[in-house]
Amino acid sequence: MYGLIGKMKAVSGQRDALITILIEGIADMPGCLSYIVAYDSTDADAIWITEVWDNKNSHHESLSLANVQEAISRAKPLIAGFGERFETEPIGGHGLVASG
Amino acid sequence: MYGLIGKMKAVSGQRDALITILIEGIADMPGCLSYIVAYDSTDADAIWITEVWDNKNSHHESLSLANVQEAISRAKPLIAGFGERFETEPIGGHGLVASG
C-alpha cells in the first residue's frame, strides 16, 4: 500500500469551503482505500489529509480523473500553501475500504 | 470526530513486531472509525499511526480495554520513542467505518 499524510493551509476563512470541495472530489477513486480530511486542532486555517492507496500508481492516476481534476481547479484559489508531508507504506489496521 | 496522527520509533529491528502487536491490539474498539498503521518511507525504525474516533472520550476509554492494555504492555519494550503528534478534527472522506 501507499500512504500520504499532508497538511494544507486554506486561504483565511475558506477552510470549510476547501474541505467541502476536497470531500466531494474524492468519490469513486479506483485504488483509494482511505481518504480522510480533517481540521488541524490548533490552526484555524489548516487541514490534514491522510490517504491510503493500494499502490503509488493508483494515487498518480487519480490525479487525472475528471472529478478530481475538477475539484483541483475549484480548490486551487482556496489553497494558501502546504505544510508537512509524509510518505508512508501502510501495513494494516481498521478502515481500509475499496472505493471506485 | 477526533483524530490523531502520530509517529512512533521502534527499537531497531523491532518495527514489524511492534506493528503486528498494534494491529492485533486494535480489534473491536468502540467508537474507532479508522486506525491505520504504516511504515515511514524514509526511516526504517519509524511507524505512523493515524486514528479517527467518533469523539475524544472513545479514544480515552479505549486505553482501558483489555485487549488494548495487553497490547500496550507487549508493545512497550519495542518502543524507542515518539516523534511528531498532531491532533485533528476529522470532517469526512472515505474509509470511516464503525468498529466494536
N, CA and C atoms of all chains as a GROMACS GRO file, in nm:
protein
  600
    1MET      N    1   0.084  -0.119   0.000
    1MET     CA    2   0.000   0.000   0.000
    1MET      C    3   0.088   0.125   0.000
    2TYR      N    4   0.028   0.235  -0.036
    2TYR     CA    5   0.098   0.363  -0.044
    2TYR      C    6   0.018   0.466   0.035
    3GLY      N    7   0.083   0.544   0.118
    3GLY     CA    8   0.012   0.640   0.201
    3GLY      C    9   0.073   0.778   0.198
    4LEU      N   10  -0.012   0.875   0.221
    4LEU     CA   11   0.031   1.014   0.232
    4LEU      C   12  -0.036   1.077   0.354
    5ILE      N   13   0.042   1.156   0.427
    5ILE     CA   14  -0.010   1.238   0.536
    5ILE      C   15   0.036   1.380   0.504
    6GLY      N   16  -0.058   1.471   0.484
    6GLY     CA   17  -0.015   1.604   0.441
    6GLY      C   18  -0.100   1.714   0.501
    7LYS      N   19  -0.036   1.828   0.520
    7LYS     CA   20  -0.104   1.945   0.576
    7LYS      C   21  -0.120   2.050   0.467
    8MET      N   22  -0.237   2.108   0.462
    8MET     CA   23  -0.268   2.211   0.364
    8MET      C   24  -0.317   2.333   0.440
    9LYS      N   25  -0.280   2.451   0.391
    9LYS     CA   26  -0.330   2.574   0.454
    9LYS      C   27  -0.431   2.639   0.360
   10ALA      N   28  -0.549   2.668   0.413
   10ALA     CA   29  -0.651   2.736   0.334
   10ALA      C   30  -0.630   2.886   0.341
   11VAL      N   31  -0.674   2.953   0.237
   11VAL     CA   32  -0.687   3.098   0.244
   11VAL      C   33  -0.777   3.129   0.364
   12SER      N   34  -0.741   3.231   0.441
   12SER     CA   35  -0.813   3.262   0.565
   12SER      C   36  -0.964   3.268   0.544
   13GLY      N   37  -1.037   3.193   0.626
   13GLY     CA   38  -1.182   3.193   0.618
   13GLY      C   39  -1.240   3.097   0.516
   14GLN      N   40  -1.154   3.028   0.441
   14GLN     CA   41  -1.201   2.940   0.334
   14GLN      C   42  -1.181   2.792   0.365
   15ARG      N   43  -1.147   2.760   0.490
   15ARG     CA   44  -1.119   2.620   0.521
   15ARG      C   45  -1.238   2.529   0.497
   16ASP      N   46  -1.356   2.569   0.542
   16ASP     CA   47  -1.473   2.482   0.524
   16ASP      C   48  -1.507   2.464   0.376
   17ALA      N   49  -1.498   2.573   0.300
   17ALA     CA   50  -1.526   2.563   0.155
   17ALA      C   51  -1.427   2.470   0.088
   18LEU      N   52  -1.301   2.479   0.127
   18LEU     CA   53  -1.197   2.393   0.068
   18LEU      C   54  -1.223   2.246   0.104
   19ILE      N   55  -1.258   2.221   0.229
   19ILE     CA   56  -1.284   2.083   0.272
   19ILE      C   57  -1.403   2.025   0.196
   20THR      N   58  -1.506   2.104   0.177
   20THR     CA   59  -1.623   2.054   0.102
   20THR      C   60  -1.583   2.011  -0.039
   21ILE      N   61  -1.502   2.092  -0.104
   21ILE     CA   62  -1.455   2.057  -0.240
   21ILE      C   63  -1.373   1.929  -0.237
   22LEU      N   64  -1.283   1.919  -0.138
   22LEU     CA   65  -1.197   1.800  -0.130
   22LEU      C   66  -1.279   1.673  -0.110
   23ILE      N   67  -1.377   1.680  -0.020
   23ILE     CA   68  -1.456   1.559   0.010
   23ILE      C   69  -1.543   1.522  -0.109
   24GLU      N   70  -1.601   1.622  -0.175
   24GLU     CA   71  -1.683   1.592  -0.294
   24GLU      C   72  -1.597   1.533  -0.406
   25GLY      N   73  -1.474   1.580  -0.416
   25GLY     CA   74  -1.390   1.543  -0.530
   25GLY      C   75  -1.334   1.403  -0.525
   26ILE      N   76  -1.343   1.338  -0.409
   26ILE     CA   77  -1.272   1.210  -0.394
   26ILE      C   78  -1.363   1.088  -0.411
   27ALA      N   79  -1.487   1.109  -0.451
   27ALA     CA   80  -1.577   0.994  -0.469
   27ALA      C   81  -1.525   0.902  -0.579
   28ASP      N   82  -1.534   0.772  -0.555
   28ASP     CA   83  -1.506   0.674  -0.658
   28ASP      C   84  -1.368   0.688  -0.723
   29MET      N   85  -1.265   0.686  -0.640
   29MET     CA   86  -1.129   0.686  -0.694
   29MET      C   87  -1.075   0.544  -0.688
   30PRO      N   88  -1.049   0.482  -0.804
   30PRO     CA   89  -1.001   0.343  -0.803
   30PRO      C   90  -0.870   0.329  -0.724
   31GLY      N   91  -0.866   0.229  -0.639
   31GLY     CA   92  -0.746   0.202  -0.562
   31GLY      C   93  -0.734   0.281  -0.433
   32CYS      N   94  -0.831   0.371  -0.410
   32CYS     CA   95  -0.828   0.450  -0.285
   32CYS      C   96  -0.890   0.369  -0.172
   33LEU      N   97  -0.813   0.346  -0.065
   33LEU     CA   98  -0.860   0.265   0.048
   33LEU      C   99  -0.899   0.349   0.168
   34SER      N  100  -0.851   0.472   0.173
   34SER     CA  101  -0.888   0.564   0.281
   34SER      C  102  -0.847   0.704   0.237
   35TYR      N  103  -0.932   0.801   0.265
   35TYR     CA  104  -0.901   0.942   0.232
   35TYR      C  105  -0.982   1.026   0.328
   36ILE      N  106  -0.914   1.077   0.430
   36ILE     CA  107  -0.984   1.146   0.538
   36ILE      C  108  -0.934   1.290   0.549
   37VAL      N  109  -1.030   1.381   0.553
   37VAL     CA  110  -0.999   1.523   0.558
   37VAL      C  111  -1.037   1.575   0.696
   38ALA      N  112  -0.944   1.648   0.759
   38ALA     CA  113  -0.963   1.688   0.899
   38ALA      C  114  -0.916   1.831   0.921
   39TYR      N  115  -0.981   1.899   1.016
   39TYR     CA  116  -0.927   2.024   1.069
   39TYR      C  117  -0.800   1.994   1.146
   40ASP      N  118  -0.702   2.084   1.139
   40ASP     CA  119  -0.597   2.086   1.239
   40ASP      C  120  -0.658   2.148   1.365
   41SER      N  121  -0.630   2.090   1.482
   41SER     CA  122  -0.695   2.136   1.605
   41SER      C  123  -0.636   2.265   1.659
   42THR      N  124  -0.522   2.307   1.607
   42THR     CA  125  -0.456   2.425   1.665
   42THR      C  126  -0.440   2.541   1.567
   43ASP      N  127  -0.475   2.521   1.441
   43ASP     CA  128  -0.458   2.625   1.339
   43ASP      C  129  -0.588   2.635   1.259
   44ALA      N  130  -0.658   2.747   1.271
   44ALA     CA  131  -0.792   2.762   1.213
   44ALA      C  132  -0.794   2.761   1.060
   45ASP      N  133  -0.676   2.769   0.998
   45ASP     CA  134  -0.671   2.766   0.852
   45ASP      C  135  -0.613   2.634   0.798
   46ALA      N  136  -0.575   2.543   0.887
   46ALA     CA  137  -0.502   2.424   0.841
   46ALA      C  138  -0.590   2.300   0.834
   47ILE      N  139  -0.556   2.216   0.737
   47ILE     CA  140  -0.627   2.092   0.707
   47ILE      C  141  -0.524   1.980   0.702
   48TRP      N  142  -0.560   1.864   0.755
   48TRP     CA  143  -0.480   1.744   0.737
   48TRP      C  144  -0.554   1.649   0.644
   49ILE      N  145  -0.482   1.593   0.549
   49ILE     CA  146  -0.537   1.491   0.461
   49ILE      C  147  -0.454   1.366   0.478
   50THR      N  148  -0.520   1.256   0.515
   50THR     CA  149  -0.448   1.128   0.528
   50THR      C  150  -0.507   1.032   0.424
   51GLU      N  151  -0.419   0.973   0.345
   51GLU     CA  152  -0.461   0.890   0.231
   51GLU      C  153  -0.395   0.754   0.236
   52VAL      N  154  -0.471   0.651   0.194
   52VAL     CA  155  -0.413   0.518   0.171
   52VAL      C  156  -0.460   0.470   0.034
   53TRP      N  157  -0.365   0.423  -0.044
   53TRP     CA  158  -0.392   0.370  -0.179
   53TRP      C  159  -0.338   0.228  -0.189
   54ASP      N  160  -0.396   0.149  -0.280
   54ASP     CA  161  -0.343   0.013  -0.296
   54ASP      C  162  -0.199   0.017  -0.346
   55ASN      N  163  -0.166   0.116  -0.428
   55ASN     CA  164  -0.027   0.135  -0.468
   55ASN      C  165  -0.008   0.279  -0.516
   56LYS      N  166   0.117   0.315  -0.536
   56LYS     CA  167   0.151   0.454  -0.570
   56LYS      C  168   0.092   0.495  -0.705
   57ASN      N  169   0.085   0.399  -0.796
   57ASN     CA  170   0.034   0.430  -0.930
   57ASN      C  171  -0.114   0.471  -0.925
   58SER      N  172  -0.194   0.406  -0.839
   58SER     CA  173  -0.335   0.445  -0.828
   58SER      C  174  -0.347   0.589  -0.781
   59HIS      N  175  -0.262   0.628  -0.688
   59HIS     CA  176  -0.263   0.769  -0.645
   59HIS      C  177  -0.230   0.860  -0.763
   60HIS      N  178  -0.127   0.824  -0.836
   60HIS     CA  179  -0.084   0.907  -0.950
   60HIS      C  180  -0.196   0.918  -1.054
   61GLU      N  181  -0.260   0.806  -1.083
   61GLU     CA  182  -0.366   0.807  -1.186
   61GLU      C  183  -0.490   0.883  -1.139
   62SER      N  184  -0.513   0.886  -1.008
   62SER     CA  185  -0.632   0.957  -0.957
   62SER      C  186  -0.627   1.104  -0.995
   63LEU      N  187  -0.508   1.157  -1.009
   63LEU     CA  188  -0.495   1.300  -1.039
   63LEU      C  189  -0.546   1.334  -1.178
   64SER      N  190  -0.567   1.234  -1.262
   64SER     CA  191  -0.620   1.256  -1.396
   64SER      C  192  -0.771   1.233  -1.406
   65LEU      N  193  -0.833   1.184  -1.300
   65LEU     CA  194  -0.978   1.159  -1.305
   65LEU      C  195  -1.053   1.290  -1.322
   66ALA      N  196  -1.164   1.285  -1.397
   66ALA     CA  197  -1.238   1.408  -1.427
   66ALA      C  198  -1.286   1.478  -1.299
   67ASN      N  199  -1.342   1.400  -1.204
   67ASN     CA  200  -1.393   1.466  -1.083
   67ASN      C  201  -1.280   1.523  -0.998
   68VAL      N  202  -1.164   1.458  -1.002
   68VAL     CA  203  -1.050   1.508  -0.925
   68VAL      C  204  -0.994   1.634  -0.991
   69GLN      N  205  -0.981   1.630  -1.122
   69GLN     CA  206  -0.935   1.749  -1.196
   69GLN      C  207  -1.025   1.868  -1.169
   70GLU      N  208  -1.154   1.841  -1.169
   70GLU     CA  209  -1.249   1.949  -1.147
   70GLU      C  210  -1.236   2.002  -1.005
   71ALA      N  211  -1.218   1.911  -0.908
   71ALA     CA  212  -1.201   1.954  -0.769
   71ALA      C  213  -1.072   2.035  -0.752
   72ILE      N  214  -0.966   1.991  -0.818
   72ILE     CA  215  -0.838   2.064  -0.807
   72ILE      C  216  -0.854   2.207  -0.859
   73SER      N  217  -0.923   2.222  -0.971
   73SER     CA  218  -0.934   2.357  -1.028
   73SER      C  219  -1.022   2.446  -0.939
   74ARG      N  220  -1.123   2.387  -0.874
   74ARG     CA  221  -1.206   2.466  -0.783
   74ARG      C  222  -1.133   2.495  -0.651
   75ALA      N  223  -1.048   2.402  -0.609
   75ALA     CA  224  -0.980   2.416  -0.480
   75ALA      C  225  -0.864   2.514  -0.485
   76LYS      N  226  -0.797   2.519  -0.598
   76LYS     CA  227  -0.671   2.596  -0.608
   76LYS      C  228  -0.680   2.738  -0.552
   77PRO      N  229  -0.784   2.815  -0.587
   77PRO     CA  230  -0.789   2.953  -0.536
   77PRO      C  231  -0.807   2.961  -0.384
   78LEU      N  232  -0.846   2.849  -0.322
   78LEU     CA  233  -0.871   2.849  -0.178
   78LEU      C  234  -0.751   2.796  -0.098
   79ILE      N  235  -0.645   2.755  -0.168
   79ILE     CA  236  -0.527   2.699  -0.102
   79ILE      C  237  -0.420   2.807  -0.088
   80ALA      N  238  -0.378   2.832   0.037
   80ALA     CA  239  -0.273   2.931   0.062
   80ALA      C  240  -0.135   2.868   0.058
   81GLY      N  241  -0.127   2.738   0.084
   81GLY     CA  242   0.003   2.673   0.083
   81GLY      C  243  -0.004   2.534   0.143
   82PHE      N  244   0.114   2.473   0.156
   82PHE     CA  245   0.122   2.338   0.209
   82PHE      C  246   0.220   2.333   0.326
   83GLY      N  247   0.195   2.239   0.418
   83GLY     CA  248   0.283   2.222   0.532
   83GLY      C  249   0.355   2.089   0.526
   84GLU      N  250   0.362   2.022   0.638
   84GLU     CA  251   0.432   1.895   0.645
   84GLU      C  252   0.372   1.793   0.546
   85ARG      N  253   0.456   1.704   0.498
   85ARG     CA  254   0.411   1.598   0.408
   85ARG      C  255   0.496   1.474   0.436
   86PHE      N  256   0.430   1.364   0.466
   86PHE     CA  257   0.499   1.240   0.497
   86PHE      C  258   0.448   1.129   0.405
   87GLU      N  259   0.540   1.058   0.343
   87GLU     CA  260   0.503   0.940   0.264
   87GLU      C  261   0.512   0.818   0.354
   88THR      N  262   0.414   0.730   0.342
   88THR     CA  263   0.414   0.610   0.425
   88THR      C  264   0.386   0.485   0.342
   89GLU      N  265   0.406   0.372   0.407
   89GLU     CA  266   0.369   0.243   0.348
   89GLU      C  267   0.276   0.173   0.448
   90PRO      N  268   0.145   0.196   0.434
   90PRO     CA  269   0.052   0.136   0.532
   90PRO      C  270   0.060  -0.017   0.530
   91ILE      N  271   0.052  -0.074   0.651
   91ILE     CA  272   0.062  -0.219   0.666
   91ILE      C  273  -0.075  -0.281   0.696
   92GLY      N  274  -0.155  -0.215   0.777
   92GLY     CA  275  -0.287  -0.270   0.809
   92GLY      C  276  -0.356  -0.184   0.911
   93GLY      N  277  -0.464  -0.240   0.963
   93GLY     CA  278  -0.542  -0.168   1.062
   93GLY      C  279  -0.689  -0.175   1.032
   94HIS      N  280  -0.760  -0.072   1.075
   94HIS     CA  281  -0.906  -0.066   1.060
   94HIS      C  282  -0.942   0.053   0.972
   95GLY      N  283  -1.037   0.032   0.876
   95GLY     CA  284  -1.085   0.143   0.795
   95GLY      C  285  -1.022   0.149   0.656
   96LEU      N  286  -0.972   0.035   0.609
   96LEU     CA  287  -0.920   0.027   0.472
   96LEU      C  288  -1.029  -0.035   0.386
   97VAL      N  289  -1.085   0.047   0.296
   97VAL     CA  290  -1.207   0.008   0.225
   97VAL      C  291  -1.192   0.038   0.076
   98ALA      N  292  -1.216  -0.060  -0.008
   98ALA     CA  293  -1.206  -0.036  -0.153
   98ALA      C  294  -1.309   0.067  -0.197
   99SER      N  295  -1.272   0.147  -0.293
   99SER     CA  296  -1.358   0.254  -0.347
   99SER      C  297  -1.336   0.259  -0.498
  100GLY      N  298  -1.439   0.299  -0.571
  100GLY     CA  299  -1.424   0.326  -0.714
  100GLY      C  300  -1.407   0.202  -0.797
  101MET      N  301  -1.587   1.442   1.530
  101MET     CA  302  -1.490   1.332   1.533
  101MET      C  303  -1.360   1.383   1.595
  102TYR      N  304  -1.277   1.290   1.636
  102TYR     CA  305  -1.149   1.321   1.698
  102TYR      C  306  -1.041   1.240   1.627
  103GLY      N  307  -0.931   1.303   1.593
  103GLY     CA  308  -0.826   1.234   1.519
  103GLY      C  309  -0.689   1.254   1.577
  104LEU      N  310  -0.604   1.158   1.554
  104LEU     CA  311  -0.464   1.165   1.593
  104LEU      C  312  -0.377   1.118   1.478
  105ILE      N  313  -0.267   1.189   1.457
  105ILE     CA  314  -0.164   1.148   1.361
  105ILE      C  315  -0.034   1.147   1.441
  106GLY      N  316   0.028   1.031   1.453
  106GLY     CA  317   0.146   1.026   1.538
  106GLY      C  318   0.253   0.934   1.486
  107LYS      N  319   0.377   0.970   1.517
  107LYS     CA  320   0.493   0.891   1.475
  107LYS      C  321   0.552   0.822   1.597
  108MET      N  322   0.586   0.696   1.579
  108MET     CA  323   0.645   0.616   1.685
  108MET      C  324   0.776   0.558   1.632
  109LYS      N  325   0.876   0.550   1.717
  109LYS     CA  326   1.003   0.489   1.676
  109LYS      C  327   1.017   0.355   1.746
  110ALA      N  328   1.041   0.252   1.666
  110ALA     CA  329   1.062   0.119   1.723
  110ALA      C  330   1.208   0.102   1.762
  111VAL      N  331   1.231   0.017   1.860
  111VAL     CA  332   1.366  -0.031   1.886
  111VAL      C  333   1.419  -0.092   1.756
  112SER      N  334   1.544  -0.064   1.723
  112SER     CA  335   1.600  -0.107   1.595
  112SER      C  336   1.572  -0.255   1.568
  113GLY      N  337   1.518  -0.282   1.451
  113GLY     CA  338   1.491  -0.420   1.412
  113GLY      C  339   1.358  -0.474   1.461
  114GLN      N  340   1.285  -0.397   1.540
  114GLN     CA  341   1.161  -0.447   1.601
  114GLN      C  342   1.036  -0.383   1.540
  115ARG      N  343   1.051  -0.310   1.428
  115ARG     CA  344   0.936  -0.240   1.372
  115ARG      C  345   0.823  -0.334   1.332
  116ASP      N  346   0.855  -0.443   1.264
  116ASP     CA  347   0.749  -0.535   1.222
  116ASP      C  348   0.680  -0.600   1.341
  117ALA      N  349   0.757  -0.638   1.441
  117ALA     CA  350   0.698  -0.699   1.561
  117ALA      C  351   0.606  -0.600   1.630
  118LEU      N  352   0.648  -0.475   1.637
  118LEU     CA  353   0.567  -0.372   1.701
  118LEU      C  354   0.438  -0.348   1.623
  119ILE      N  355   0.448  -0.343   1.492
  119ILE     CA  356   0.328  -0.321   1.408
  119ILE      C  357   0.229  -0.436   1.425
  120THR      N  358   0.279  -0.558   1.430
  120THR     CA  359   0.190  -0.673   1.449
  120THR      C  360   0.111  -0.661   1.579
  121ILE      N  361   0.179  -0.621   1.685
  121ILE     CA  362   0.112  -0.604   1.814
  121ILE      C  363   0.006  -0.494   1.805
  122LEU      N  364   0.043  -0.383   1.742
  122LEU     CA  365  -0.051  -0.271   1.731
  122LEU      C  366  -0.176  -0.310   1.655
  123ILE      N  367  -0.158  -0.380   1.543
  123ILE     CA  368  -0.273  -0.416   1.460
  123ILE      C  369  -0.361  -0.519   1.531
  124GLU      N  370  -0.298  -0.615   1.597
  124GLU     CA  371  -0.376  -0.714   1.673
  124GLU      C  372  -0.454  -0.649   1.786
  125GLY      N  373  -0.393  -0.546   1.847
  125GLY     CA  374  -0.450  -0.488   1.968
  125GLY      C  375  -0.571  -0.400   1.946
  126ILE      N  376  -0.595  -0.361   1.820
  126ILE     CA  377  -0.698  -0.260   1.796
  126ILE      C  378  -0.832  -0.318   1.752
  127ALA      N  379  -0.846  -0.450   1.755
  127ALA     CA  380  -0.973  -0.508   1.711
  127ALA      C  381  -1.086  -0.466   1.805
  128ASP      N  382  -1.200  -0.434   1.746
  128ASP     CA  383  -1.323  -0.409   1.825
  128ASP      C  384  -1.307  -0.302   1.931
  129MET      N  385  -1.266  -0.184   1.890
  129MET     CA  386  -1.260  -0.071   1.983
  129MET      C  387  -1.382   0.016   1.958
  130PRO      N  388  -1.474   0.026   2.055
  130PRO     CA  389  -1.595   0.107   2.035
  130PRO      C  390  -1.561   0.252   2.001
  131GLY      N  391  -1.626   0.304   1.897
  131GLY     CA  392  -1.606   0.443   1.858
  131GLY      C  393  -1.489   0.466   1.766
  132CYS      N  394  -1.413   0.360   1.736
  132CYS     CA  395  -1.299   0.375   1.644
  132CYS      C  396  -1.348   0.366   1.500
  133LEU      N  397  -1.323   0.472   1.422
  133LEU     CA  398  -1.371   0.477   1.284
  133LEU      C  399  -1.258   0.450   1.184
  134SER      N  400  -1.136   0.464   1.225
  134SER     CA  401  -1.021   0.436   1.139
  134SER      C  402  -0.898   0.427   1.228
  135TYR      N  403  -0.813   0.329   1.200
  135TYR     CA  404  -0.687   0.314   1.277
  135TYR      C  405  -0.590   0.242   1.184
  136ILE      N  406  -0.499   0.319   1.126
  136ILE     CA  407  -0.411   0.264   1.023
  136ILE      C  408  -0.266   0.277   1.066
  137VAL      N  409  -0.195   0.166   1.055
  137VAL     CA  410  -0.055   0.159   1.097
  137VAL      C  411   0.032   0.146   0.971
  138ALA      N  412   0.134   0.231   0.962
  138ALA     CA  413   0.214   0.239   0.839
  138ALA      C  414   0.362   0.251   0.871
  139TYR      N  415   0.445   0.197   0.781
  139TYR     CA  416   0.588   0.230   0.782
  139TYR      C  417   0.606   0.376   0.745
  140ASP      N  418   0.703   0.442   0.805
  140ASP     CA  419   0.755   0.566   0.748
  140ASP      C  420   0.843   0.525   0.629
  141SER      N  421   0.830   0.597   0.516
  141SER     CA  422   0.902   0.556   0.395
  141SER      C  423   1.049   0.591   0.398
  142THR      N  424   1.092   0.674   0.493
  142THR     CA  425   1.230   0.720   0.491
  142THR      C  426   1.310   0.680   0.616
  143ASP      N  427   1.244   0.619   0.714
  143ASP     CA  428   1.312   0.583   0.839
  143ASP      C  429   1.274   0.439   0.874
  144ALA      N  430   1.370   0.349   0.869
  144ALA     CA  431   1.344   0.205   0.882
  144ALA      C  432   1.294   0.165   1.021
  145ASP      N  433   1.301   0.256   1.117
  145ASP     CA  434   1.252   0.225   1.252
  145ASP      C  435   1.122   0.299   1.285
  146ALA      N  436   1.072   0.380   1.194
  146ALA     CA  437   0.959   0.468   1.228
  146ALA      C  438   0.827   0.415   1.176
  147ILE      N  439   0.723   0.442   1.253
  147ILE     CA  440   0.585   0.400   1.226
  147ILE      C  441   0.496   0.523   1.235
  148TRP      N  442   0.399   0.532   1.144
  148TRP     CA  443   0.294   0.634   1.156
  148TRP      C  444   0.163   0.565   1.192
  149ILE      N  445   0.093   0.622   1.288
  149ILE     CA  446  -0.040   0.573   1.325
  149ILE      C  447  -0.138   0.688   1.304
  150THR      N  448  -0.239   0.664   1.222
  150THR     CA  449  -0.343   0.765   1.200
  150THR      C  450  -0.475   0.707   1.251
  151GLU      N  451  -0.542   0.786   1.335
  151GLU     CA  452  -0.662   0.738   1.405
  151GLU      C  453  -0.778   0.835   1.386
  152VAL      N  454  -0.898   0.781   1.373
  152VAL     CA  455  -1.020   0.862   1.379
  152VAL      C  456  -1.116   0.794   1.476
  153TRP      N  457  -1.170   0.875   1.567
  153TRP     CA  458  -1.266   0.829   1.667
  153TRP      C  459  -1.393   0.913   1.656
  154ASP      N  460  -1.505   0.855   1.701
  154ASP     CA  461  -1.629   0.934   1.698
  154ASP      C  462  -1.618   1.056   1.791
  155ASN      N  463  -1.546   1.040   1.902
  155ASN     CA  464  -1.519   1.155   1.988
  155ASN      C  465  -1.397   1.124   2.075
  156LYS      N  466  -1.348   1.226   2.144
  156LYS     CA  467  -1.224   1.213   2.220
  156LYS      C  468  -1.240   1.113   2.335
  157ASN      N  469  -1.359   1.108   2.390
  157ASN     CA  470  -1.381   1.018   2.502
  157ASN      C  471  -1.366   0.870   2.462
  158SER      N  472  -1.412   0.836   2.342
  158SER     CA  473  -1.396   0.697   2.296
  158SER      C  474  -1.248   0.660   2.288
  159HIS      N  475  -1.167   0.754   2.238
  159HIS     CA  476  -1.023   0.727   2.235
  159HIS      C  477  -0.970   0.704   2.376
  160HIS      N  478  -1.009   0.792   2.468
  160HIS     CA  479  -0.962   0.782   2.606
  160HIS      C  480  -1.004   0.647   2.667
  161GLU      N  481  -1.129   0.610   2.646
  161GLU     CA  482  -1.178   0.484   2.705
  161GLU      C  483  -1.113   0.362   2.643
  162SER      N  484  -1.072   0.372   2.517
  162SER     CA  485  -1.009   0.256   2.451
  162SER      C  486  -0.883   0.212   2.525
  163LEU      N  487  -0.818   0.309   2.589
  163LEU     CA  488  -0.692   0.276   2.657
  163LEU      C  489  -0.713   0.184   2.777
  164SER      N  490  -0.838   0.170   2.820
  164SER     CA  491  -0.870   0.080   2.932
  164SER      C  492  -0.919  -0.057   2.886
  165LEU      N  493  -0.940  -0.076   2.756
  165LEU     CA  494  -0.989  -0.206   2.707
  165LEU      C  495  -0.885  -0.314   2.733
  166ALA      N  496  -0.932  -0.435   2.763
  166ALA     CA  497  -0.839  -0.544   2.799
  166ALA      C  498  -0.741  -0.573   2.685
  167ASN      N  499  -0.791  -0.580   2.561
  167ASN     CA  500  -0.700  -0.613   2.450
  167ASN      C  501  -0.600  -0.501   2.425
  168VAL      N  502  -0.642  -0.377   2.448
  168VAL     CA  503  -0.552  -0.264   2.428
  168VAL      C  504  -0.447  -0.260   2.541
  169GLN      N  505  -0.491  -0.281   2.663
  169GLN     CA  506  -0.398  -0.287   2.775
  169GLN      C  507  -0.292  -0.395   2.753
  170GLU      N  508  -0.338  -0.508   2.703
  170GLU     CA  509  -0.246  -0.620   2.680
  170GLU      C  510  -0.147  -0.584   2.569
  171ALA      N  511  -0.199  -0.519   2.463
  171ALA     CA  512  -0.111  -0.478   2.352
  171ALA      C  513  -0.009  -0.375   2.401
  172ILE      N  514  -0.052  -0.280   2.484
  172ILE     CA  515   0.040  -0.177   2.533
  172ILE      C  516   0.154  -0.242   2.612
  173SER      N  517   0.120  -0.339   2.695
  173SER     CA  518   0.226  -0.398   2.777
  173SER      C  519   0.323  -0.481   2.692
  174ARG      N  520   0.271  -0.542   2.585
  174ARG     CA  521   0.361  -0.618   2.496
  174ARG      C  522   0.443  -0.523   2.408
  175ALA      N  523   0.382  -0.409   2.371
  175ALA     CA  524   0.449  -0.316   2.278
  175ALA      C  525   0.558  -0.235   2.347
  176LYS      N  526   0.538  -0.201   2.472
  176LYS     CA  527   0.628  -0.106   2.542
  176LYS      C  528   0.776  -0.136   2.523
  177PRO      N  529   0.820  -0.263   2.542
  177PRO     CA  530   0.964  -0.290   2.529
  177PRO      C  531   1.017  -0.268   2.387
  178LEU      N  532   0.926  -0.261   2.289
  178LEU     CA  533   0.968  -0.246   2.149
  178LEU      C  534   0.964  -0.101   2.102
  179ILE      N  535   0.921  -0.010   2.188
  179ILE     CA  536   0.910   0.132   2.152
  179ILE      C  537   1.033   0.207   2.201
  180ALA      N  538   1.103   0.272   2.105
  180ALA     CA  539   1.221   0.351   2.142
  180ALA      C  540   1.183   0.495   2.174
  181GLY      N  541   1.072   0.543   2.118
  181GLY     CA  542   1.032   0.681   2.144
  181GLY      C  543   0.920   0.725   2.052
  182PHE      N  544   0.888   0.853   2.061
  182PHE     CA  545   0.780   0.909   1.982
  182PHE      C  546   0.829   1.031   1.905
  183GLY      N  547   0.765   1.055   1.790
  183GLY     CA  548   0.801   1.171   1.708
  183GLY      C  549   0.687   1.271   1.702
  184GLU      N  550   0.662   1.322   1.585
  184GLU     CA  551   0.555   1.422   1.569
  184GLU      C  552   0.421   1.366   1.615
  185ARG      N  553   0.335   1.456   1.664
  185ARG     CA  554   0.200   1.418   1.704
  185ARG      C  555   0.108   1.535   1.675
  186PHE      N  556   0.004   1.509   1.597
  186PHE     CA  557  -0.090   1.613   1.559
  186PHE      C  558  -0.231   1.569   1.598
  187GLU      N  559  -0.303   1.658   1.665
  187GLU     CA  560  -0.444   1.633   1.696
  187GLU      C  561  -0.529   1.695   1.587
  188THR      N  562  -0.632   1.623   1.542
  188THR     CA  563  -0.716   1.675   1.435
  188THR      C  564  -0.864   1.660   1.471
  189GLU      N  565  -0.945   1.723   1.388
  189GLU     CA  566  -1.090   1.706   1.398
  189GLU      C  567  -1.139   1.663   1.260
  190PRO      N  568  -1.145   1.532   1.235
  190PRO     CA  569  -1.184   1.485   1.102
  190PRO      C  570  -1.326   1.531   1.067
  191ILE      N  571  -1.343   1.568   0.940
  191ILE     CA  572  -1.471   1.618   0.892
  191ILE      C  573  -1.542   1.514   0.804
  192GLY      N  574  -1.468   1.444   0.722
  192GLY     CA  575  -1.530   1.344   0.637
  192GLY      C  576  -1.429   1.283   0.543
  193GLY      N  577  -1.482   1.209   0.444
  193GLY     CA  578  -1.395   1.145   0.348
  193GLY      C  579  -1.436   1.000   0.327
  194HIS      N  580  -1.339   0.919   0.292
  194HIS     CA  581  -1.363   0.779   0.261
  194HIS      C  582  -1.286   0.692   0.360
  195GLY      N  583  -1.352   0.584   0.411
  195GLY     CA  584  -1.281   0.491   0.499
  195GLY      C  585  -1.310   0.512   0.646
  196LEU      N  586  -1.422   0.575   0.676
  196LEU     CA  587  -1.465   0.592   0.816
  196LEU      C  588  -1.569   0.484   0.845
  197VAL      N  589  -1.531   0.387   0.928
  197VAL     CA  590  -1.610   0.265   0.944
  197VAL      C  591  -1.626   0.233   1.093
  198ALA      N  592  -1.749   0.214   1.136
  198ALA     CA  593  -1.772   0.180   1.277
  198ALA      C  594  -1.707   0.047   1.312
  199SER      N  595  -1.657   0.037   1.433
  199SER     CA  596  -1.589  -0.084   1.482
  199SER      C  597  -1.628  -0.106   1.626
  200GLY      N  598  -1.635  -0.230   1.669
  200GLY     CA  599  -1.653  -0.261   1.811
  200GLY      C  600  -1.793  -0.234   1.861
   0.00000   0.00000   0.00000
